[in-house]
Amino acid sequence: MNNIKKTFLFLALALLSGSCVSTKSTLKNVDDNAPNLVVTKDNTFVITKYSDDKKYGYDEDYPINIFYRNTLNDKINQERFLNALAGPKGEKITYSKLESCCPFPTKRTDLGAGLLDVYELKWEGQKKPIKLYLNIFEKGVLMVPVGLSLNKK
């Protein structure tokens, strides 16, 4: 997203935040004490845990928190996370960003609000694509969402 779009988005968020964003976050899985993210030589994240919570990543109140503030590219951590995943039987996944949604309060932006990014994931043999909610503004323990596996490459 270029700087003009980002500026416009944040200005729009600021104008709407009085009526759309409460001062209390609804996000349930933020963990500022989560370990730092580790990147492999293939530029994916090292993920060692599988979530047993069916809401993790699939519900806007339980997004996958992939804090990015230590990089210049706001999509790089999303790609590192998604590239580490595979379908339930190890199938290669493809993904695309659908939208940004679901404003929430955060201390990690100048305007005090952030948005979640919604990604659609597909793989061969799948009956219906899935949507995952990713949050680049907060930290959390990275896990494989229910119904997915780790990419073994």
ROSE-4610 file (N, C-alpha, C; in Angstrom, 1 decimal, always signed):
// ROSE-4610
residu = [M/M/M/N/N/N/N/N/N/I/I/I/K/K/K/K/K/K/T/T/T/F/F/F/L/L/L/F/F/F/L/L/L/A/A/A/L/L/L/A/A/A/L/L/L/L/L/L/S/S/S/G/G/G/S/S/S/C/C/C/V/V/V/S/S/S/T/T/T/K/K/K/S/S/S/T/T/T/L/L/L/K/K/K/N/N/N/V/V/V/D/D/D/D/D/D/N/N/N/A/A/A/P/P/P/N/N/N/L/L/L/V/V/V/V/V/V/T/T/T/K/K/K/D/D/D/N/N/N/T/T/T/F/F/F/V/V/V/I/I/I/T/T/T/K/K/K/Y/Y/Y/S/S/S/D/D/D/D/D/D/K/K/K/K/K/K/Y/Y/Y/G/G/G/Y/Y/Y/D/D/D/E/E/E/D/D/D/Y/Y/Y/P/P/P/I/I/I/N/N/N/I/I/I/F/F/F/Y/Y/Y/R/R/R/N/N/N/T/T/T/L/L/L/N/N/N/D/D/D/K/K/K/I/I/I/N/N/N/Q/Q/Q/E/E/E/R/R/R/F/F/F/L/L/L/N/N/N/A/A/A/L/L/L/A/A/A/G/G/G/P/P/P/K/K/K/G/G/G/E/E/E/K/K/K/I/I/I/T/T/T/Y/Y/Y/S/S/S/K/K/K/L/L/L/E/E/E/S/S/S/C/C/C/C/C/C/P/P/P/F/F/F/P/P/P/T/T/T/K/K/K/R/R/R/T/T/T/D/D/D/L/L/L/G/G/G/A/A/A/G/G/G/L/L/L/L/L/L/D/D/D/V/V/V/Y/Y/Y/E/E/E/L/L/L/K/K/K/W/W/W/E/E/E/G/G/G/Q/Q/Q/K/K/K/K/K/K/P/P/P/I/I/I/K/K/K/L/L/L/Y/Y/Y/L/L/L/N/N/N/I/I/I/F/F/F/E/E/E/K/K/K/G/G/G/V/V/V/L/L/L/M/M/M/V/V/V/P/P/P/V/V/V/G/G/G/L/L/L/S/S/S/L/L/L/N/N/N/K/K/K/K/K/K]
num = [1/1/1/2/2/2/3/3/3/4/4/4/5/5/5/6/6/6/7/7/7/8/8/8/9/9/9/10/10/10/11/11/11/12/12/12/13/13/13/14/14/14/15/15/15/16/16/16/17/17/17/18/18/18/19/19/19/20/20/20/21/21/21/22/22/22/23/23/23/24/24/24/25/25/25/26/26/26/27/27/27/28/28/28/29/29/29/30/30/30/31/31/31/32/32/32/33/33/33/34/34/34/35/35/35/36/36/36/37/37/37/38/38/38/39/39/39/40/40/40/41/41/41/42/42/42/43/43/43/44/44/44/45/45/45/46/46/46/47/47/47/48/48/48/49/49/49/50/50/50/51/51/51/52/52/52/53/53/53/54/54/54/55/55/55/56/56/56/57/57/57/58/58/58/59/59/59/60/60/60/61/61/61/62/62/62/63/63/63/64/64/64/65/65/65/66/66/66/67/67/67/68/68/68/69/69/69/70/70/70/71/71/71/72/72/72/73/73/73/74/74/74/75/75/75/76/76/76/77/77/77/78/78/78/79/79/79/80/80/80/81/81/81/82/82/82/83/83/83/84/84/84/85/85/85/86/86/86/87/87/87/88/88/88/89/89/89/90/90/90/91/91/91/92/92/92/93/93/93/94/94/94/95/95/95/96/96/96/97/97/97/98/98/98/99/99/99/100/100/100/101/101/101/102/102/102/103/103/103/104/104/104/105/105/105/106/106/106/107/107/107/108/108/108/109/109/109/110/110/110/111/111/111/112/112/112/113/113/113/114/114/114/115/115/115/116/116/116/117/117/117/118/118/118/119/119/119/120/120/120/121/121/121/122/122/122/123/123/123/124/124/124/125/125/125/126/126/126/127/127/127/128/128/128/129/129/129/130/130/130/131/131/131/132/132/132/133/133/133/134/134/134/135/135/135/136/136/136/137/137/137/138/138/138/139/139/139/140/140/140/141/141/141/142/142/142/143/143/143/144/144/144/145/145/145/146/146/146/147/147/147/148/148/148/149/149/149/150/150/150/151/151/151/152/152/152/153/153/153]
x = [+0.9/+0.0/+0.9/+0.7/+1.5/+1.2/+2.1/+1.9/+0.7/+0.2/-1.0/-2.2/-2.3/-3.4/-3.4/-2.2/-2.1/-2.5/-2.1/-2.5/-4.0/-4.6/-6.0/-6.8/-6.3/-6.9/-6.9/-5.7/-5.6/-6.4/-6.5/-7.4/-8.9/-9.2/-10.6/-10.9/-9.9/-10.0/-10.2/-9.4/-9.4/-10.8/-11.4/-12.7/-13.8/-13.6/-14.7/-14.5/-13.3/-12.9/-13.8/-14.3/-15.1/-16.4/-16.9/-18.2/-18.0/-16.9/-16.8/-15.8/-14.9/-13.9/-14.1/-14.3/-14.4/-13.0/-13.0/-11.7/-11.1/-11.9/-11.5/-11.4/-10.3/-10.1/-10.9/-11.5/-12.2/-11.3/-10.0/-9.1/-8.7/-8.9/-8.7/-7.4/-6.5/-5.3/-4.0/-4.1/-2.9/-1.9/-0.7/+0.3/+1.6/+1.8/+3.0/+4.3/+4.1/+5.2/+5.5/+4.8/+5.1/+6.5/+7.1/+8.5/+8.6/+9.8/+10.1/+10.0/+9.5/+9.3/+10.7/+10.8/+12.0/+11.8/+12.6/+12.5/+13.5/+13.0/+13.8/+14.6/+15.5/+16.3/+15.3/+14.2/+13.2/+12.3/+12.6/+11.8/+10.4/+10.2/+8.9/+9.2/+8.1/+8.3/+8.4/+9.2/+9.2/+8.0/+7.2/+5.9/+6.0/+5.9/+6.0/+4.7/+3.8/+2.5/+1.3/+0.4/-0.9/-2.0/-2.8/-3.9/-5.0/-5.6/-6.8/-8.0/-7.9/-9.0/-9.5/-10.8/-11.3/-11.6/-11.5/-11.6/-10.3/-9.2/-7.9/-7.7/-7.6/-7.4/-8.7/-9.8/-11.0/-12.0/-11.8/-12.7/-12.0/-12.7/-12.0/-11.6/-12.2/-11.7/-10.5/-10.2/-9.0/-8.1/-7.6/-6.8/-5.4/-4.7/-3.3/-2.4/-1.8/-1.1/+0.4/+0.7/+2.1/+2.8/+2.9/+3.5/+4.6/+4.6/+5.6/+6.4/+6.3/+7.0/+8.5/+9.1/+10.5/+11.0/+10.0/+10.3/+9.8/+10.2/+9.7/+8.5/+8.3/+7.3/+6.1/+5.0/+3.9/+3.3/+3.6/+3.1/+4.0/+5.3/+6.3/+6.0/+5.5/+5.2/+4.0/+3.0/+1.8/+2.3/+3.2/+3.7/+4.5/+5.3/+6.1/+5.3/+4.2/+3.2/+2.5/+1.9/+1.1/+1.9/+3.1/+4.0/+4.5/+4.3/+4.7/+3.6/+2.4/+1.2/+1.0/+0.3/-0.2/-1.6/-2.2/-3.6/-3.6/-4.7/-4.8/-3.9/-3.7/-2.9/-1.6/-1.1/+0.1/+0.0/-1.2/-1.4/-0.8/-0.3/+0.2/-0.9/-0.8/-1.9/-1.6/-2.6/-2.5/-3.3/-2.9/-3.7/-3.7/-4.8/-4.9/-5.6/-5.2/-5.8/-7.2/-8.2/-9.5/-9.8/-9.5/-9.9/-9.1/-9.3/-8.9/-10.2/-10.4/-11.6/-11.4/-12.5/-12.6/-11.7/-11.9/-11.1/-11.1/-9.9/-9.8/-8.7/-8.8/-7.9/-6.5/-5.5/-4.1/-3.2/-2.3/-1.3/-0.1/-0.1/+1.0/+0.9/-0.1/-0.2/-0.4/+0.0/-0.1/-1.5/-2.4/-3.8/-4.6/-4.0/-4.6/-5.6/-5.6/-6.5/-5.7/-6.1/-5.6/-6.7/-6.3/-7.3/-6.7/-7.6/-7.2/-7.2/-6.3/-6.3/-6.9/-7.8/-8.5/-7.9/-7.4/-6.8/-7.7/-7.8/-8.5/-7.5/-7.6/-6.7/-7.4/-6.7/-7.2/-6.2/-6.6/-5.7/-6.5/-5.8/-6.4/-7.3/-8.5/-9.4/-10.2/-10.1/-10.8/-12.2/-13.2/-14.6/-14.9/-14.4/-14.7/-13.5/-13.1/-11.9/-12.2/-11.1/-11.2/-10.7/-11.1/-10.6/-9.9/-8.8/-8.0/-7.9/-8.0/-7.8/-6.4/-5.6/-4.2/-4.1/-3.4/-3.2/-1.7/-1.3/+0.1/+0.5/-0.5/-0.2/+0.1/-0.3/-0.1/+0.7/+1.2/+2.0/+1.2/+1.6/+0.9/+1.7/+1.4/+2.1/+1.6/+2.5/+2.1/+1.8/+0.7/+0.3/-0.3/-0.4/-1.1/-2.6/-3.4/-4.8/-5.4/-6.5/-7.2/-7.5/-7.3/-7.6/-6.5/-5.4/-4.2/-3.0/-2.0/-0.7/+0.4/+1.6/+2.9/+3.4/+3.9/+4.5/+5.8/+6.0/+7.2/+8.4/+8.3/+9.4/+10.7]
y = [-1.2/+0.0/+1.2/+2.1/+3.3/+4.3/+5.3/+6.2/+7.1/+7.4/+8.2/+7.5/+6.2/+5.3/+5.1/+4.9/+4.8/+6.0/+7.2/+8.4/+8.6/+8.3/+8.5/+7.5/+6.2/+5.2/+5.7/+6.2/+6.6/+7.8/+8.7/+9.9/+9.5/+8.5/+8.0/+7.3/+6.5/+5.8/+6.9/+7.9/+8.9/+9.6/+9.9/+10.5/+9.6/+8.3/+7.3/+6.7/+6.9/+6.2/+6.7/+7.9/+8.3/+7.5/+7.1/+6.3/+4.8/+4.4/+3.0/+2.2/+2.8/+2.1/+2.5/+1.5/+1.7/+1.9/+2.4/+2.6/+1.3/+0.3/-1.0/-2.0/-2.6/-3.6/-4.9/-5.4/-6.7/-7.9/-7.6/-8.7/-9.5/-10.8/-11.7/-12.3/-12.3/-13.1/-12.3/-11.0/-10.2/-10.6/-10.8/-11.1/-10.4/-9.3/-8.5/-9.2/-10.3/-11.1/-12.3/-12.4/-13.5/-13.4/-14.6/-14.6/-13.9/-13.4/-12.7/-13.7/-13.3/-14.1/-14.5/-15.8/-16.3/-16.7/-16.2/-16.4/-17.5/-18.4/-19.5/-18.9/-19.8/-19.4/-19.3/-19.9/-19.8/-18.6/-17.7/-16.5/-16.8/-17.8/-18.1/-18.1/-18.0/-18.1/-19.5/-19.6/-20.9/-20.9/-21.9/-22.1/-23.5/-23.6/-24.9/-25.4/-24.5/-24.8/-24.8/-25.7/-25.8/-25.4/-24.5/-24.0/-25.1/-25.2/-26.0/-25.2/-23.9/-22.9/-22.7/-23.1/-23.0/-21.6/-20.6/-19.2/-18.6/-19.2/-18.6/-18.4/-17.1/-16.7/-16.7/-17.4/-17.4/-16.4/-15.8/-14.8/-13.5/-12.4/-11.1/-10.7/-11.3/-11.1/-12.0/-12.9/-13.8/-13.9/-12.7/-12.7/-13.3/-13.6/-14.0/-12.8/-12.6/-11.3/-11.5/-10.8/-11.0/-9.6/-9.0/-7.7/-7.5/-6.3/-6.1/-4.9/-4.1/-2.8/-2.9/-4.0/-4.0/-4.2/-4.1/-4.2/-2.9/-2.7/-1.6/-2.0/-3.3/-3.8/-4.3/-3.7/-4.1/-5.5/-6.0/-7.3/-8.4/-8.1/-9.2/-10.3/-9.8/-10.8/-11.6/-11.0/-11.8/-12.9/-12.5/-13.5/-14.6/-14.2/-15.2/-16.2/-15.7/-16.6/-17.5/-16.9/-17.7/-18.7/-18.3/-19.3/-20.4/-20.3/-21.4/-22.4/-22.1/-23.0/-23.9/-24.9/-25.8/-26.3/-26.9/-27.4/-28.5/-29.1/-30.1/-31.4/-31.7/-32.9/-32.5/-31.3/-30.8/-30.2/-29.9/-29.3/-27.9/-27.6/-26.2/-25.3/-24.2/-23.2/-22.0/-21.3/-20.0/-19.1/-17.8/-16.9/-15.5/-14.8/-13.4/-12.6/-11.3/-10.4/-10.0/-10.1/-9.7/-8.3/-7.9/-6.6/-6.3/-5.0/-4.6/-4.3/-4.7/-4.4/-4.3/-4.2/-4.4/-3.5/-2.2/-1.3/-1.6/-1.4/-1.7/-0.7/-0.4/+0.6/-0.1/+0.6/+0.1/+1.3/+1.1/+2.1/+2.1/+1.2/+1.0/+1.8/+2.7/+3.6/+5.0/+5.9/+7.3/+7.8/+7.2/+7.6/+6.8/+5.7/+5.0/+3.9/+3.6/+2.6/+1.8/+0.5/-0.4/-1.1/-1.8/-2.6/-4.0/-5.0/-6.4/-6.6/-7.5/-7.8/-9.2/-9.4/-10.6/-11.3/-12.5/-13.3/-14.5/-14.8/-16.0/-17.1/-18.3/-19.4/-20.5/-21.0/-22.1/-23.1/-24.4/-25.4/-26.5/-27.3/-28.3/-29.3/-29.5/-30.5/-29.8/-28.6/-27.9/-27.6/-27.8/-27.5/-26.0/-25.3/-23.9/-23.2/-22.1/-21.3/-20.9/-20.7/-20.2/-18.8/-18.1/-16.7/-16.7/-16.0/-15.8/-14.3/-13.9/-12.5/-12.4/-11.4/-11.2/-9.8/-9.6/-8.3/-8.0/-6.9/-6.5/-5.6/-5.2/-4.2/-4.7/-5.9/-6.5/-7.8/-8.2/-9.4/-10.5/-11.7/-12.9/-14.1/-15.2/-16.5/-17.0/-17.2/-17.8/-19.3/-19.6/-21.0/-21.4/-22.6/-23.1/-23.1/-22.5/-22.5/-23.9/-24.2/-25.5/-25.7/-27.0/-27.3/-27.1/-26.6/-26.3/-27.1/-27.2/-27.8/-26.9/-27.4/-26.7/-27.1/-26.1/-26.4/-27.2/-28.3/-29.2/-28.9/-27.9/-27.7/-27.4]
z = [+0.0/+0.0/+0.0/-0.9/-1.0/+0.1/+0.3/+1.4/+1.3/+0.1/+0.0/+0.4/+0.0/+0.5/+2.0/+2.5/+4.0/+4.7/+4.2/+4.9/+4.8/+3.6/+3.5/+4.4/+4.5/+5.3/+6.8/+7.2/+8.6/+8.9/+8.0/+8.2/+8.2/+7.4/+7.4/+8.7/+9.2/+10.5/+11.6/+11.5/+12.6/+12.7/+11.5/+11.5/+11.9/+11.6/+12.0/+13.4/+13.9/+15.1/+16.3/+16.3/+17.4/+17.5/+16.3/+16.3/+16.1/+15.5/+15.1/+16.0/+16.6/+17.4/+18.8/+19.6/+21.1/+21.6/+22.9/+23.5/+24.1/+24.1/+24.6/+23.5/+23.4/+22.3/+22.5/+21.4/+21.5/+21.2/+20.8/+20.5/+21.7/+21.6/+22.8/+22.9/+21.9/+22.0/+21.8/+22.2/+22.1/+23.3/+23.0/+24.0/+23.8/+24.5/+24.3/+24.8/+25.5/+26.0/+25.1/+23.9/+23.0/+22.5/+22.2/+21.8/+20.4/+20.2/+18.9/+17.8/+16.6/+15.5/+14.9/+14.5/+13.9/+12.5/+11.6/+10.1/+9.6/+8.8/+8.2/+7.0/+6.5/+5.3/+4.1/+4.2/+3.1/+3.2/+4.2/+4.4/+4.9/+5.7/+6.4/+7.9/+8.6/+10.1/+10.6/+11.7/+12.4/+13.3/+13.0/+13.8/+14.4/+15.7/+16.4/+17.1/+17.2/+17.9/+16.9/+17.3/+16.6/+17.5/+17.0/+17.9/+18.0/+19.1/+19.3/+19.4/+19.3/+19.3/+17.9/+17.7/+16.3/+15.9/+16.8/+16.5/+16.1/+16.4/+16.2/+14.7/+14.3/+12.9/+12.1/+12.5/+11.7/+12.2/+13.3/+13.9/+14.1/+13.8/+13.9/+15.3/+16.4/+17.7/+18.1/+17.3/+17.6/+16.3/+15.9/+14.7/+15.0/+13.9/+14.0/+14.1/+15.3/+15.5/+15.1/+14.0/+13.3/+13.3/+14.4/+14.6/+13.5/+12.9/+11.8/+12.0/+13.1/+13.2/+13.1/+13.0/+12.9/+11.4/+10.5/+9.1/+8.4/+7.1/+6.4/+5.5/+5.2/+4.4/+5.3/+5.2/+6.1/+5.7/+4.5/+4.1/+4.3/+4.6/+4.7/+5.7/+6.9/+7.9/+7.6/+6.9/+6.5/+5.5/+4.6/+3.6/+4.3/+5.3/+6.0/+6.8/+7.3/+8.0/+7.1/+6.1/+5.1/+4.3/+4.0/+3.3/+4.1/+5.4/+6.3/+6.4/+5.9/+6.1/+4.8/+5.1/+4.0/+4.3/+3.3/+3.6/+4.6/+4.9/+6.0/+5.8/+4.5/+4.2/+3.5/+3.8/+3.3/+1.9/+1.4/+0.1/+0.0/-1.1/-1.3/-1.4/-0.6/-0.6/-1.4/-1.9/-2.5/-1.7/-1.7/-0.9/-1.6/-1.2/-1.7/-0.6/-0.6/+0.4/-0.2/+0.7/+0.3/+0.6/+1.9/+2.4/+3.7/+4.1/+5.5/+6.1/+7.4/+8.1/+9.6/+10.2/+11.7/+12.5/+12.4/+13.2/+14.7/+15.3/+16.7/+17.3/+18.6/+19.2/+19.4/+19.2/+19.5/+19.8/+20.7/+21.0/+20.1/+19.1/+18.2/+16.9/+16.8/+15.6/+16.2/+15.3/+15.7/+16.0/+15.2/+15.3/+16.4/+16.9/+18.0/+17.5/+16.2/+15.7/+14.6/+14.4/+13.4/+12.7/+11.6/+10.9/+10.8/+10.7/+10.4/+8.9/+8.4/+7.0/+6.8/+5.9/+5.6/+4.4/+4.6/+3.5/+3.2/+1.9/+1.5/+1.1/+1.6/+1.3/+0.5/-0.5/-1.3/-1.5/-1.7/-2.1/-2.9/-3.6/-4.5/-3.7/-4.1/-3.5/-2.4/-2.2/-1.1/-1.6/-0.7/-1.0/-1.0/-0.1/+0.1/+0.6/+0.0/+0.5/+1.9/+2.7/+4.0/+4.1/+5.1/+5.4/+6.7/+6.7/+8.0/+8.2/+9.5/+9.9/+10.5/+9.9/+10.3/+10.8/+11.9/+12.6/+12.6/+11.9/+11.9/+13.0/+13.8/+14.8/+16.2/+16.5/+17.8/+17.8/+18.9/+19.1/+19.6/+19.3/+19.8/+19.5/+20.1/+19.8/+18.5/+17.6/+16.3/+16.3/+15.8/+15.7/+14.4/+14.1/+12.9/+13.2/+12.4/+12.7/+12.5/+13.2/+13.1/+11.7/+11.2/+9.8/+8.8/+9.3/+8.4/+8.9/+8.2/+8.6/+8.2/+8.5/+8.2/+6.8/+6.1/+4.8/+5.1/+4.5/+4.8/+3.9/+3.0/+2.0/+2.7]
